Amino acid sequence: MAAEHGAKHLLLLSRRGEDAPGATELTAELAALGTKATITACDTA
């Protein structure tokens, strides 16, 4: 995982963005590793 290798900031994309199931928990886990996460809604189709 990038956070475990020292990533300072991750941009995470999903169709539902912050409303995706588990997004809040994932952001908290990454913060505990010292990584800021930005979760953004994006349709890559």
TORKOL-4160 file (C-alpha; in steps of 0.2 Angstrom, whole numbers, padded with zeros to 4 digits, m for minus):
45
<pt num="1" X="0000" Y="0000" Z="0000"/>
<pt num="2" X="0006" Y="0017" Z="m0004"/>
<pt num="3" X="0003" Y="0024" Z="0013"/>
<pt num="4" X="0014" Y="0011" Z="0021"/>
<pt num="5" X="0028" Y="0016" Z="0009"/>
<pt num="6" X="0027" Y="0035" Z="0015"/>
<pt num="7" X="0014" Y="0042" Z="0003"/>
<pt num="8" X="0009" Y="0059" Z="0010"/>
<pt num="9" X="m0007" Y="0061" Z="0000"/>
<pt num="10" X="m0018" Y="0050" Z="m0010"/>
<pt num="11" X="m0032" Y="0054" Z="m0022"/>
<pt num="12" X="m0045" Y="0040" Z="m0022"/>
<pt num="13" X="m0058" Y="0040" Z="m0035"/>
<pt num="14" X="m0075" Y="0031" Z="m0035"/>
<pt num="15" X="m0092" Y="0033" Z="m0043"/>
<pt num="16" X="m0099" Y="0037" Z="m0026"/>
<pt num="17" X="m0084" Y="0047" Z="m0019"/>
<pt num="18" X="m0086" Y="0050" Z="0000"/>
<pt num="19" X="m0103" Y="0042" Z="0000"/>
<pt num="20" X="m0095" Y="0025" Z="m0004"/>
<pt num="21" X="m0097" Y="0011" Z="0009"/>
<pt num="22" X="m0081" Y="0011" Z="0020"/>
<pt num="23" X="m0074" Y="0028" Z="0014"/>
<pt num="24" X="m0074" Y="0036" Z="0031"/>
<pt num="25" X="m0066" Y="0021" Z="0039"/>
<pt num="26" X="m0053" Y="0020" Z="0025"/>
<pt num="27" X="m0049" Y="0039" Z="0027"/>
<pt num="28" X="m0046" Y="0036" Z="0046"/>
<pt num="29" X="m0035" Y="0021" Z="0043"/>
<pt num="30" X="m0024" Y="0031" Z="0031"/>
<pt num="31" X="m0023" Y="0046" Z="0042"/>
<pt num="32" X="m0017" Y="0034" Z="0056"/>
<pt num="33" X="m0003" Y="0029" Z="0044"/>
<pt num="34" X="0001" Y="0048" Z="0041"/>
<pt num="35" X="m0007" Y="0049" Z="0024"/>
<pt num="36" X="m0020" Y="0062" Z="0019"/>
<pt num="37" X="m0033" Y="0055" Z="0008"/>
<pt num="38" X="m0045" Y="0065" Z="m0004"/>
<pt num="39" X="m0060" Y="0054" Z="m0010"/>
<pt num="40" X="m0068" Y="0061" Z="m0025"/>
<pt num="41" X="m0083" Y="0055" Z="m0035"/>
<pt num="42" X="m0078" Y="0052" Z="m0053"/>
<pt num="43" X="m0086" Y="0042" Z="m0067"/>
<pt num="44" X="m0071" Y="0035" Z="m0077"/>
<pt num="45" X="m0082" Y="0028" Z="m0091"/>
